[in-house]
């Protein structure tokens, strides 16, 4: 039975693993400048060093937890903010309940693992072990090879698994080999496809059963139509990528390239760094992408910043959309979970269809707005603009003042309206109500 103290991996902690000789593995000396994982959130009391031998033994703490056949003990080996991409499930597990659920089923196979080949990297408060392992399933006697990557972080006095990615070996057929430099070059075929700005050309770089886990979408894309749809939107940013760090592994009819890449968005000039993993398979005489996982850097994201003036100018993007008289263009300015509380409707609009419906009617007045007073506040990935605006209704020439509040969020690399509340000026409304009451009293 493993104790929490044993996994802190101070010198005494490794006595729990003493006597076990780790299988021979090829390791690379950790480059401590590589991926400063979680640097902003690691406490200052993490160990100065962890050796490669100690990193390898972290796997066996996890393997010992498997041997208990208790899903809670296995789930306890993961950090408070974990990601598990398991071998035999399409569903990413990103919390304790999801981990426990996965291992409740997986442990019925009575798995025990052994590392065949792996490479280790070490940094301040984190370490990574990636390679190939083999499981013997005690329930059936089957042996299964898979690729693995573990990223460990030092959390609350012990080493925990922050990221665990396990995938089957992509041996679609036998015979085709590829060198590591050739494997690295496959990225540039994909990047050249991006440069065409044609989603069809990009989608054709993926295999028949390709899987894309994109950086800026929560939806896994598991077929041609889904991949094509993603790139239809992504290519509007005119992205071009450059590999910053790359680690390749090759076999017959498959190869893997994982690391870090930078994208320059030609439409805005923004630069975005992300982690990537490409698994390529040899299919129909050419190398295709069977698995593409792209994710934001796991250091606590700084968030998109915006100046007060830029925040204020977002109103004019919305106002320009009004000028098109196209309700779709206006509704597209709102976020996926946008809420609209309009001036001239009692009904809150909390989805795309409701917002679209409101503007079908409102745009018949040909409104154009102007901000009279504005007060802006902002933070990472959000900003708020509240004040008074005035609309001129082109259909009638009427002018209408109202109070407004816009809350914007950074969503899919664009500022969108998450909350829009518009209301009539209360003094005019109250004066009209008082006048009406006076007339009613005289009539009585």
BELDA-V229820 format. One record per run of one state. SS is the DSSP state (@ for helix, = for strand, . for the rest). FROM is the first residue (numbers start at 0). TO is the last residue. Records with the same first field share a line. If there is no record, write none. Layout:
SS->FROM-TO, FROM-TO
This chain:
.->0-3, 8-9, 17-50, 67-69, 75-76, 85-91, 93-94, 109-109, 123-124, 137-141, 155-156, 168-178, 195-197, 203-204, 213-219, 221-222, 237-237, 251-252, 265-269, 283-284, 296-306, 323-325, 331-332, 341-347, 349-350, 365-365, 379-380, 393-397, 411-412, 424-424, 443-443
@->4-7, 10-16, 51-66, 70-74, 95-108, 179-194, 198-202, 223-236, 307-322, 326-330, 351-364, 425-442
=->77-84, 92-92, 110-122, 125-136, 142-154, 157-167, 205-212, 220-220, 238-250, 253-264, 270-282, 285-295, 333-340, 348-348, 366-378, 381-392, 398-410, 413-423
